[in-house]
Amino acid sequence: MSILLKTIQFFNGDEEDSTPYIVSDDEKTNIKMSMGNKGSGMEIIIKNAYGEHILDGEFRWKETDTVKVFLKYTDDPSYSIDTDATTDLIMVAEIEEFEAEIGEKITSWKLKIVDKTYILLNQLWAKAYTRNEVHDIDGDSKTGWTPPEIIRNIIRITTTDGKGSSEVKADFVSNGGYIQDTRPDSSSFDTLRDELSIAKVFKPVYEWIEDLSSIERTNTDAEQAGTLIAKRPYFFYVDENNNAHWEYPSTTSSNYEISVGATGPIGGDSIYHELNSGKLKKAIFDIVNMVIFNAGDDFNGNGILDYYYDPTTGSNKLKPVYKPMTDIAEKWKKLEIYRGLDVAPVDYTLNNDTGKLIRDGRKYDATYSFKPIWADASGDASIDNDNDLNESLRIQSSKEGKTRASEITQKRANPRWKGTISLKGYKYALGNLITFNDSFHGISDALIRITDIQHSINKGGWYTTLTVEEDAEEKTN
């Protein structure tokens, strides 16, 4: 019979700055780990029966104190958890709030604890990353940006701890990190430098990353018109060691194999899957394969209406939705006229009497020729008149609208397996694939990806519930 080993460490402040305090009176612990914009966290109930969490008359722990949870099922009685290693580390997080549960026979505390993903993804960031911007990447001067460079830049800026270092480690795979800086065919992202322009004004970090992970951002215009290199969106999460992962969802092989009515080893471990229960359904009710959108008004005050149809849809029916995206054109008009700075316009003159270019209800004249802020620094020709400038804005806004629309349809264009699987406790990895078989229900070799992990630890033991989802079809042109 397997033995459950558990160690919960509390630190006053950051774990690097204090000695761990081992908590052994935990009554119930629930840990939730998620990909994407949902973040991760946990809830711990500690008994405090003898006031062991009271220090100098006050609750010992406070907001931003660090908590580390280690778990392991083992059949080896000599095995012990090494808290200096990360093999059995399930989560590192910090206390956000705590609540005293008061009663005649109750002295417990309930703690809400959030990890770096939650904190990071809800930070706001504003900037225009343009094609002609010169910047430094690990000592090399670069012109223009790539998606992984922008993601790394945003994470490093928005997660500093006040000491000049980042709380979330954001490094490229080529430097030993987990942010992929090559594409699925091992080619460089450098071909995108002359095409990538992106700007957002105080938007959450998760929205930036979601946009930069799309097929439209990770393929060149020529590839989108011909053969795609990245045929699925990238996915993002922060692991238990606070490493930022930005990865392409490879489907060549699975990480785990689970079959109903049988057991199987997890990798090279001697641990076996013990499936308790599960529910999988082929979801067909949430299909959206077409998005009609309004990207805002152009320089003449006319709306930019366009649509995106997902070519990977498996439905024989059109399932459209309408999405207003009017902030797109307004954002680019503001950045263009002021070149991203709140100073006097460059190449523009405010002229409310006879000006033809409209922004925020005001009219401007332009002095040509020049390249707008979204233009290719090397390849695009200079703009010579109002009509060409307006058409260039419409093209840019429509392109960005289709990027947003593809993010909506990518996961809603086809019916896919999705659901939950409950098993004996184990340290599964977010984003990994499972090959799932259930001969009783006719499910054979379904490739389902782990999108959420729920760990429940109580007097009965440790149980893990996986939320899984089949990948969207690869996009083709």
Secondary structure as a PSIPRED ss2 file (coil, helix, strand):
# PSIPRED VFORMAT (PSIPRED V4.0)

   1 M C   1.000  0.000  0.000
   2 S C   1.000  0.000  0.000
   3 I E   0.000  0.000  1.000
   4 L E   0.000  0.000  1.000
   5 L E   0.000  0.000  1.000
   6 K E   0.000  0.000  1.000
   7 T E   0.000  0.000  1.000
   8 I E   0.000  0.000  1.000
   9 Q E   0.000  0.000  1.000
  10 F E   0.000  0.000  1.000
  11 F E   0.000  0.000  1.000
  12 N C   1.000  0.000  0.000
  13 G C   1.000  0.000  0.000
  14 D C   1.000  0.000  0.000
  15 E H   0.000  1.000  0.000
  16 E H   0.000  1.000  0.000
  17 D H   0.000  1.000  0.000
  18 S C   1.000  0.000  0.000
  19 T C   1.000  0.000  0.000
  20 P C   1.000  0.000  0.000
  21 Y E   0.000  0.000  1.000
  22 I E   0.000  0.000  1.000
  23 V C   1.000  0.000  0.000
  24 S C   1.000  0.000  0.000
  25 D C   1.000  0.000  0.000
  26 D E   0.000  0.000  1.000
  27 E E   0.000  0.000  1.000
  28 K E   0.000  0.000  1.000
  29 T E   0.000  0.000  1.000
  30 N E   0.000  0.000  1.000
  31 I E   0.000  0.000  1.000
  32 K E   0.000  0.000  1.000
  33 M E   0.000  0.000  1.000
  34 S E   0.000  0.000  1.000
  35 M C   1.000  0.000  0.000
  36 G C   1.000  0.000  0.000
  37 N C   1.000  0.000  0.000
  38 K C   1.000  0.000  0.000
  39 G C   1.000  0.000  0.000
  40 S C   1.000  0.000  0.000
  41 G E   0.000  0.000  1.000
  42 M E   0.000  0.000  1.000
  43 E E   0.000  0.000  1.000
  44 I E   0.000  0.000  1.000
  45 I E   0.000  0.000  1.000
  46 I E   0.000  0.000  1.000
  47 K C   1.000  0.000  0.000
  48 N C   1.000  0.000  0.000
  49 A C   1.000  0.000  0.000
  50 Y C   1.000  0.000  0.000
  51 G C   1.000  0.000  0.000
  52 E C   1.000  0.000  0.000
  53 H C   1.000  0.000  0.000
  54 I E   0.000  0.000  1.000
  55 L E   0.000  0.000  1.000
  56 D C   1.000  0.000  0.000
  57 G C   1.000  0.000  0.000
  58 E E   0.000  0.000  1.000
  59 F E   0.000  0.000  1.000
  60 R C   1.000  0.000  0.000
  61 W C   1.000  0.000  0.000
  62 K C   1.000  0.000  0.000
  63 E C   1.000  0.000  0.000
  64 T C   1.000  0.000  0.000
  65 D C   1.000  0.000  0.000
  66 T E   0.000  0.000  1.000
  67 V E   0.000  0.000  1.000
  68 K E   0.000  0.000  1.000
  69 V E   0.000  0.000  1.000
  70 F E   0.000  0.000  1.000
  71 L E   0.000  0.000  1.000
  72 K E   0.000  0.000  1.000
  73 Y E   0.000  0.000  1.000
  74 T E   0.000  0.000  1.000
  75 D C   1.000  0.000  0.000
  76 D C   1.000  0.000  0.000
  77 P C   1.000  0.000  0.000
  78 S C   1.000  0.000  0.000
  79 Y C   1.000  0.000  0.000
  80 S C   1.000  0.000  0.000
  81 I C   1.000  0.000  0.000
  82 D C   1.000  0.000  0.000
  83 T C   1.000  0.000  0.000
  84 D C   1.000  0.000  0.000
  85 A C   1.000  0.000  0.000
  86 T C   1.000  0.000  0.000
  87 T C   1.000  0.000  0.000
  88 D C   1.000  0.000  0.000
  89 L E   0.000  0.000  1.000
  90 I E   0.000  0.000  1.000
  91 M E   0.000  0.000  1.000
  92 V E   0.000  0.000  1.000
  93 A E   0.000  0.000  1.000
  94 E E   0.000  0.000  1.000
  95 I E   0.000  0.000  1.000
  96 E E   0.000  0.000  1.000
  97 E E   0.000  0.000  1.000
  98 F E   0.000  0.000  1.000
  99 E E   0.000  0.000  1.000
 100 A E   0.000  0.000  1.000
 101 E C   1.000  0.000  0.000
 102 I C   1.000  0.000  0.000
 103 G E   0.000  0.000  1.000
 104 E C   1.000  0.000  0.000
 105 K C   1.000  0.000  0.000
 106 I E   0.000  0.000  1.000
 107 T C   1.000  0.000  0.000
 108 S C   1.000  0.000  0.000
 109 W E   0.000  0.000  1.000
 110 K E   0.000  0.000  1.000
 111 L E   0.000  0.000  1.000
 112 K E   0.000  0.000  1.000
 113 I E   0.000  0.000  1.000
 114 V E   0.000  0.000  1.000
 115 D E   0.000  0.000  1.000
 116 K H   0.000  1.000  0.000
 117 T H   0.000  1.000  0.000
 118 Y H   0.000  1.000  0.000
 119 I H   0.000  1.000  0.000
 120 L H   0.000  1.000  0.000
 121 L H   0.000  1.000  0.000
 122 N C   1.000  0.000  0.000
 123 Q C   1.000  0.000  0.000
 124 L E   0.000  0.000  1.000
 125 W E   0.000  0.000  1.000
 126 A E   0.000  0.000  1.000
 127 K E   0.000  0.000  1.000
 128 A E   0.000  0.000  1.000
 129 Y E   0.000  0.000  1.000
 130 T C   1.000  0.000  0.000
 131 R C   1.000  0.000  0.000
 132 N C   1.000  0.000  0.000
 133 E C   1.000  0.000  0.000
 134 V E   0.000  0.000  1.000
 135 H E   0.000  0.000  1.000
 136 D E   0.000  0.000  1.000
 137 I E   0.000  0.000  1.000
 138 D C   1.000  0.000  0.000
 139 G C   1.000  0.000  0.000
 140 D E   0.000  0.000  1.000
 141 S E   0.000  0.000  1.000
 142 K E   0.000  0.000  1.000
 143 T E   0.000  0.000  1.000
 144 G C   1.000  0.000  0.000
 145 W C   1.000  0.000  0.000
 146 T C   1.000  0.000  0.000
 147 P H   0.000  1.000  0.000
 148 P H   0.000  1.000  0.000
 149 E H   0.000  1.000  0.000
 150 I H   0.000  1.000  0.000
 151 I H   0.000  1.000  0.000
 152 R H   0.000  1.000  0.000
 153 N H   0.000  1.000  0.000
 154 I H   0.000  1.000  0.000
 155 I H   0.000  1.000  0.000
 156 R H   0.000  1.000  0.000
 157 I H   0.000  1.000  0.000
 158 T H   0.000  1.000  0.000
 159 T C   1.000  0.000  0.000
 160 T E   0.000  0.000  1.000
 161 D C   1.000  0.000  0.000
 162 G C   1.000  0.000  0.000
 163 K C   1.000  0.000  0.000
 164 G C   1.000  0.000  0.000
 165 S C   1.000  0.000  0.000
 166 S E   0.000  0.000  1.000
 167 E C   1.000  0.000  0.000
 168 V C   1.000  0.000  0.000
 169 K E   0.000  0.000  1.000
 170 A C   1.000  0.000  0.000
 171 D C   1.000  0.000  0.000
 172 F E   0.000  0.000  1.000
 173 V H   0.000  1.000  0.000
 174 S H   0.000  1.000  0.000
 175 N H   0.000  1.000  0.000
 176 G C   1.000  0.000  0.000
 177 G C   1.000  0.000  0.000
 178 Y C   1.000  0.000  0.000
 179 I E   0.000  0.000  1.000
 180 Q C   1.000  0.000  0.000
 181 D C   1.000  0.000  0.000
 182 T E   0.000  0.000  1.000
 183 R C   1.000  0.000  0.000
 184 P C   1.000  0.000  0.000
 185 D C   1.000  0.000  0.000
 186 S C   1.000  0.000  0.000
 187 S C   1.000  0.000  0.000
 188 S E   0.000  0.000  1.000
 189 F H   0.000  1.000  0.000
 190 D H   0.000  1.000  0.000
 191 T H   0.000  1.000  0.000
 192 L H   0.000  1.000  0.000
 193 R C   1.000  0.000  0.000
 194 D C   1.000  0.000  0.000
 195 E C   1.000  0.000  0.000
 196 L C   1.000  0.000  0.000
 197 S C   1.000  0.000  0.000
 198 I E   0.000  0.000  1.000
 199 A E   0.000  0.000  1.000
 200 K E   0.000  0.000  1.000
 201 V E   0.000  0.000  1.000
 202 F E   0.000  0.000  1.000
 203 K E   0.000  0.000  1.000
 204 P E   0.000  0.000  1.000
 205 V H   0.000  1.000  0.000
 206 Y H   0.000  1.000  0.000
 207 E H   0.000  1.000  0.000
 208 W H   0.000  1.000  0.000
 209 I H   0.000  1.000  0.000
 210 E H   0.000  1.000  0.000
 211 D H   0.000  1.000  0.000
 212 L H   0.000  1.000  0.000
 213 S C   1.000  0.000  0.000
 214 S C   1.000  0.000  0.000
 215 I H   0.000  1.000  0.000
 216 E H   0.000  1.000  0.000
 217 R H   0.000  1.000  0.000
 218 T H   0.000  1.000  0.000
 219 N C   1.000  0.000  0.000
 220 T C   1.000  0.000  0.000
 221 D H   0.000  1.000  0.000
 222 A H   0.000  1.000  0.000
 223 E H   0.000  1.000  0.000
 224 Q H   0.000  1.000  0.000
 225 A H   0.000  1.000  0.000
 226 G C   1.000  0.000  0.000
 227 T C   1.000  0.000  0.000
 228 L C   1.000  0.000  0.000
 229 I C   1.000  0.000  0.000
 230 A C   1.000  0.000  0.000
 231 K C   1.000  0.000  0.000
 232 R C   1.000  0.000  0.000
 233 P C   1.000  0.000  0.000
 234 Y C   1.000  0.000  0.000
 235 F E   0.000  0.000  1.000
 236 F E   0.000  0.000  1.000
 237 Y E   0.000  0.000  1.000
 238 V E   0.000  0.000  1.000
 239 D C   1.000  0.000  0.000
 240 E C   1.000  0.000  0.000
 241 N C   1.000  0.000  0.000
 242 N C   1.000  0.000  0.000
 243 N E   0.000  0.000  1.000
 244 A E   0.000  0.000  1.000
 245 H E   0.000  0.000  1.000
 246 W E   0.000  0.000  1.000
 247 E E   0.000  0.000  1.000
 248 Y C   1.000  0.000  0.000
 249 P C   1.000  0.000  0.000
 250 S C   1.000  0.000  0.000
 251 T C   1.000  0.000  0.000
 252 T C   1.000  0.000  0.000
 253 S C   1.000  0.000  0.000
 254 S C   1.000  0.000  0.000
 255 N C   1.000  0.000  0.000
 256 Y E   0.000  0.000  1.000
 257 E E   0.000  0.000  1.000
 258 I E   0.000  0.000  1.000
 259 S E   0.000  0.000  1.000
 260 V C   1.000  0.000  0.000
 261 G C   1.000  0.000  0.000
 262 A C   1.000  0.000  0.000
 263 T C   1.000  0.000  0.000
 264 G C   1.000  0.000  0.000
 265 P E   0.000  0.000  1.000
 266 I C   1.000  0.000  0.000
 267 G C   1.000  0.000  0.000
 268 G C   1.000  0.000  0.000
 269 D C   1.000  0.000  0.000
 270 S C   1.000  0.000  0.000
 271 I C   1.000  0.000  0.000
 272 Y E   0.000  0.000  1.000
 273 H C   1.000  0.000  0.000
 274 E C   1.000  0.000  0.000
 275 L E   0.000  0.000  1.000
 276 N E   0.000  0.000  1.000
 277 S E   0.000  0.000  1.000
 278 G E   0.000  0.000  1.000
 279 K E   0.000  0.000  1.000
 280 L E   0.000  0.000  1.000
 281 K E   0.000  0.000  1.000
 282 K E   0.000  0.000  1.000
 283 A E   0.000  0.000  1.000
 284 I C   1.000  0.000  0.000
 285 F C   1.000  0.000  0.000
 286 D C   1.000  0.000  0.000
 287 I C   1.000  0.000  0.000
 288 V C   1.000  0.000  0.000
 289 N C   1.000  0.000  0.000
 290 M E   0.000  0.000  1.000
 291 V E   0.000  0.000  1.000
 292 I E   0.000  0.000  1.000
 293 F E   0.000  0.000  1.000
 294 N E   0.000  0.000  1.000
 295 A E   0.000  0.000  1.000
 296 G E   0.000  0.000  1.000
 297 D E   0.000  0.000  1.000
 298 D C   1.000  0.000  0.000
 299 F C   1.000  0.000  0.000
 300 N C   1.000  0.000  0.000
 301 G C   1.000  0.000  0.000
 302 N C   1.000  0.000  0.000
 303 G E   0.000  0.000  1.000
 304 I E   0.000  0.000  1.000
 305 L E   0.000  0.000  1.000
 306 D E   0.000  0.000  1.000
 307 Y E   0.000  0.000  1.000
 308 Y E   0.000  0.000  1.000
 309 Y E   0.000  0.000  1.000
 310 D C   1.000  0.000  0.000
 311 P C   1.000  0.000  0.000
 312 T C   1.000  0.000  0.000
 313 T C   1.000  0.000  0.000
 314 G C   1.000  0.000  0.000
 315 S C   1.000  0.000  0.000
 316 N C   1.000  0.000  0.000
 317 K C   1.000  0.000  0.000
 318 L C   1.000  0.000  0.000
 319 K C   1.000  0.000  0.000
 320 P E   0.000  0.000  1.000
 321 V E   0.000  0.000  1.000
 322 Y E   0.000  0.000  1.000
 323 K E   0.000  0.000  1.000
 324 P E   0.000  0.000  1.000
 325 M C   1.000  0.000  0.000
 326 T C   1.000  0.000  0.000
 327 D H   0.000  1.000  0.000
 328 I H   0.000  1.000  0.000
 329 A H   0.000  1.000  0.000
 330 E H   0.000  1.000  0.000
 331 K H   0.000  1.000  0.000
 332 W H   0.000  1.000  0.000
 333 K H   0.000  1.000  0.000
 334 K H   0.000  1.000  0.000
 335 L H   0.000  1.000  0.000
 336 E H   0.000  1.000  0.000
 337 I H   0.000  1.000  0.000
 338 Y C   1.000  0.000  0.000
 339 R C   1.000  0.000  0.000
 340 G C   1.000  0.000  0.000
 341 L C   1.000  0.000  0.000
 342 D C   1.000  0.000  0.000
 343 V C   1.000  0.000  0.000
 344 A C   1.000  0.000  0.000
 345 P C   1.000  0.000  0.000
 346 V C   1.000  0.000  0.000
 347 D C   1.000  0.000  0.000
 348 Y E   0.000  0.000  1.000
 349 T E   0.000  0.000  1.000
 350 L E   0.000  0.000  1.000
 351 N C   1.000  0.000  0.000
 352 N C   1.000  0.000  0.000
 353 D C   1.000  0.000  0.000
 354 T C   1.000  0.000  0.000
 355 G C   1.000  0.000  0.000
 356 K C   1.000  0.000  0.000
 357 L E   0.000  0.000  1.000
 358 I E   0.000  0.000  1.000
 359 R E   0.000  0.000  1.000
 360 D C   1.000  0.000  0.000
 361 G C   1.000  0.000  0.000
 362 R E   0.000  0.000  1.000
 363 K E   0.000  0.000  1.000
 364 Y E   0.000  0.000  1.000
 365 D E   0.000  0.000  1.000
 366 A E   0.000  0.000  1.000
 367 T C   1.000  0.000  0.000
 368 Y C   1.000  0.000  0.000
 369 S C   1.000  0.000  0.000
 370 F E   0.000  0.000  1.000
 371 K C   1.000  0.000  0.000
 372 P C   1.000  0.000  0.000
 373 I C   1.000  0.000  0.000
 374 W C   1.000  0.000  0.000
 375 A C   1.000  0.000  0.000
 376 D C   1.000  0.000  0.000
 377 A C   1.000  0.000  0.000
 378 S C   1.000  0.000  0.000
 379 G C   1.000  0.000  0.000
 380 D C   1.000  0.000  0.000
 381 A C   1.000  0.000  0.000
 382 S C   1.000  0.000  0.000
 383 I E   0.000  0.000  1.000
 384 D C   1.000  0.000  0.000
 385 N C   1.000  0.000  0.000
 386 D H   0.000  1.000  0.000
 387 N H   0.000  1.000  0.000
 388 D H   0.000  1.000  0.000
 389 L H   0.000  1.000  0.000
 390 N H   0.000  1.000  0.000
 391 E H   0.000  1.000  0.000
 392 S H   0.000  1.000  0.000
 393 L H   0.000  1.000  0.000
 394 R H   0.000  1.000  0.000
 395 I H   0.000  1.000  0.000
 396 Q H   0.000  1.000  0.000
 397 S H   0.000  1.000  0.000
 398 S H   0.000  1.000  0.000
 399 K H   0.000  1.000  0.000
 400 E H   0.000  1.000  0.000
 401 G H   0.000  1.000  0.000
 402 K H   0.000  1.000  0.000
 403 T H   0.000  1.000  0.000
 404 R H   0.000  1.000  0.000
 405 A H   0.000  1.000  0.000
 406 S H   0.000  1.000  0.000
 407 E H   0.000  1.000  0.000
 408 I H   0.000  1.000  0.000
 409 T H   0.000  1.000  0.000
 410 Q C   1.000  0.000  0.000
 411 K C   1.000  0.000  0.000
 412 R C   1.000  0.000  0.000
 413 A C   1.000  0.000  0.000
 414 N C   1.000  0.000  0.000
 415 P C   1.000  0.000  0.000
 416 R E   0.000  0.000  1.000
 417 W E   0.000  0.000  1.000
 418 K E   0.000  0.000  1.000
 419 G E   0.000  0.000  1.000
 420 T E   0.000  0.000  1.000
 421 I E   0.000  0.000  1.000
 422 S E   0.000  0.000  1.000
 423 L E   0.000  0.000  1.000
 424 K E   0.000  0.000  1.000
 425 G C   1.000  0.000  0.000
 426 Y C   1.000  0.000  0.000
 427 K C   1.000  0.000  0.000
 428 Y C   1.000  0.000  0.000
 429 A C   1.000  0.000  0.000
 430 L C   1.000  0.000  0.000
 431 G C   1.000  0.000  0.000
 432 N C   1.000  0.000  0.000
 433 L E   0.000  0.000  1.000
 434 I E   0.000  0.000  1.000
 435 T E   0.000  0.000  1.000
 436 F E   0.000  0.000  1.000
 437 N E   0.000  0.000  1.000
 438 D E   0.000  0.000  1.000
 439 S C   1.000  0.000  0.000
 440 F C   1.000  0.000  0.000
 441 H C   1.000  0.000  0.000
 442 G C   1.000  0.000  0.000
 443 I E   0.000  0.000  1.000
 444 S E   0.000  0.000  1.000
 445 D E   0.000  0.000  1.000
 446 A E   0.000  0.000  1.000
 447 L E   0.000  0.000  1.000
 448 I E   0.000  0.000  1.000
 449 R E   0.000  0.000  1.000
 450 I E   0.000  0.000  1.000
 451 T E   0.000  0.000  1.000
 452 D E   0.000  0.000  1.000
 453 I E   0.000  0.000  1.000
 454 Q E   0.000  0.000  1.000
 455 H E   0.000  0.000  1.000
 456 S E   0.000  0.000  1.000
 457 I E   0.000  0.000  1.000
 458 N E   0.000  0.000  1.000
 459 K C   1.000  0.000  0.000
 460 G C   1.000  0.000  0.000
 461 G E   0.000  0.000  1.000
 462 W E   0.000  0.000  1.000
 463 Y E   0.000  0.000  1.000
 464 T E   0.000  0.000  1.000
 465 T E   0.000  0.000  1.000
 466 L E   0.000  0.000  1.000
 467 T E   0.000  0.000  1.000
 468 V E   0.000  0.000  1.000
 469 E E   0.000  0.000  1.000
 470 E E   0.000  0.000  1.000
 471 D C   1.000  0.000  0.000
 472 A C   1.000  0.000  0.000
 473 E C   1.000  0.000  0.000
 474 E C   1.000  0.000  0.000
 475 K C   1.000  0.000  0.000
 476 T C   1.000  0.000  0.000
 477 N C   1.000  0.000  0.000
